Amino acid sequence: MKKVISTTAAPQAIGPYSQAIEAGGMIFLSGQLPIDPATGVMPEGIEAQTRQSFENIKAILAEAGCSVDHIVKTTVFLADMSLFGAMNEVYAQQFGGAFPARSAFAVKELPKQALVEIEVIAVKA
């Protein structure tokens, strides 16, 4: 069985998908754009956008009873690989211990012209 995870502390889905799904003790988060859920606005710059994407991730994980410590895999989508270094600096600050496995890709375009989108898989333990 699967359980839909949803919170108003993160942007609502902009399509036919859930913010996250819990199944078999795992939490699968949809890609999080850097949209401030209170204003609906994206901050400017890759550093601010990466931070906002993580704030959204943390809010959804909290709704599921988890934290970034439960993340086992991330996928980072970038508008351009030239943004990787600056994104990576902010990314590294989000984790206190062992880093999760990660993939990072440059894509042709992200929704709403975002510079970054991050999806995660977490394990409830």
Buried (B, 14 or more C-beta within 10 A) or exposed (E): EEEEBBBEBBBEEEEEEBBBBBEEEBBBBBBBBBBBBEEEEBBEEBBBBBBBBBBBBBBBBBBBEBEBEBBBBBBBBBBEEEBBEBBBEBBEEBBEEEEBEBEBEEEEEBEEEBBBBBBBBBBEE
